[in-house]
Amino acid sequence: MVKIHIIGNVTADSVVKVINGKQVIDFSICSNDKYKNANGDQCEKKYFFSCSYWHSSTTLHQYIKKGQQVYIEGNEVTANGYKTSQDNIATSVNIRVTALNLLGSSKNSERIVNENNSNEDYIYGHEER
């Protein structure tokens, strides 16, 4: 079984869909990798991931906004190749999210307060579709 762990920033507000009576939250994240190349120059590479989270929460999607830093765990990773408008070959990586942790606060939202009125980050986990 493939399991993936990623920390990144949400690239656009999430979208909620209902498929066969089940709610799915779709969003994408970007994660950066900084490194030095053979010449010693500082380089940065960005990785983009499309995420689908099957979750029963009716309010979770309102916190998955552009700029929000998240930690995700996922499985059922698929990659699809495609050609960009500049005729470059690119890969789209899709992840079925099994757990989500909202980290910090985004530029566009207030600090999240859970049902116990504490200032802990939310951790949503392991719901089956």
Sequence and secondary structure as in RCSB ss.txt:
>XXXX:A:sequence
MVKIHIIGNVTADSVVKVINGKQVIDFSICSNDKYKNANGDQCEKKYFFSCSYWHSSTTLHQYIKKGQQVYIEGN
EVTANGYKTSQDNIATSVNIRVTALNLLGSSKNSERIVNENNSNEDYIYGHEER
>XXXX:A:secstr
   EEEEEEE S  EEEEETTEEEEEEEEEEEEEEE TTS EEEEEEEEEEEEE   SSGGGG  TT EEEEEEE
EEEEEEEE TTS EEEEEEEEEEEEEEES  TTS     TT      EEE    
